[in-house]
Amino acid sequence: MSEMATTDPEGIDGVRMTWNVWPRTKVEASKCVIPIAASISPIRPHPDIPTLPYAPLRCKTCAAVLNPFCRVDFTALIWICPFCFQRNHFPHHYSSISETNVPAELYPQYTTIQYSLTPTPNSLSNPNNPDASSQPPVFVFVLDTCMIEEELGFAKSALKQAIGLFPDNALVGFVTFGTQVQVHELGFSEMSKVYVFRGSKELSKDQVLGQLGLGVAGRRTGPGFPKGGQSGFPNSGITRFLLPASECEYTLNSLFDELGTDQWPVPPGNRPLRCTGVALSIAAGLLGACCLADAPKEQD
């Protein structure tokens, strides 16, 4: 391992957890003062992460990727998914693997791997393919406003700089949170429009999409976009919250200039009430509306 890996507490996987030891029983878990959580940096660069020039091998049931924690039957060329325990057959080009000749995905030290995907003619010609290279990248900023004014100013400055580095076609969304969660509608340029969620209430993905008007009943097209969505996403209403960086940069900069710290009162001797988990759940639901597999389906 390199010097960076030995001095970096997040290691090759870019994962930092609130606890270094996992509770073995429910009783131990109930005694944890701080909830068990993990912070993951999926695109964090690291010199020891290999890059494979082919597509990942996925479980046919849950779409998990082949990894060192999978059980492998080299005789039958079958691997068992550690998440759903589905038995999957290796494709023909894996026929030469054995206990002494394993692919890079099964190396125990390669718990994180990058894949360099080459677009195929079929993916380019199929607009409904969620892996098509024509689909723009999507970025949702989730900003914590429970901080002092100076720190918030530094965060807003960094966000402005990041937006300026995005490709023009990259879709950008913005979520802020403190005691409550605010989802900013960037497609409504006439005035600042925000959807507020209670930070103390957990919401499912379907509930999030429904309250944002992204369900089947509330689906509608954002301003300036034709029916069906200019971005090629299955849920056209998502264009109210995700806009190309070239179109929403001015709106976001105006939001950053107006944004202040969380004003919810904090009792003396206490920390501000942060609803980090709810904010991430809502942001994940927003991203889920971009995927064909997660989009609401209309019934006849």
Secondary structure, 3 states (H helix, E strand, C coil): CCHHHHHCCCCCCCEEECCCCCCCCHHHHHCCCCCCCEEECCCCCCCCCCEECCCCCECCCCCCECCCCCEEECCCCEEECCCCCCEEECCHHHCCCECCECCHHHCCCCCCCEECCCCCHHHHHCCCCCCCCCCCCEEEEEEECCCCHHHHHHHHHHHHHHHHHCCCCCEEEEEEECCEEEEECCCCCCCCCEEEEECCCCCCHHHHHHHCCCCCCCCCCCCCCCCCCCCCCCCHHHHHCCEEHHHHHHHHHHHHHHCCCCCCCCCCCCCCCCCHHHHHHHHHHHHHCCCCCCCCCCCC
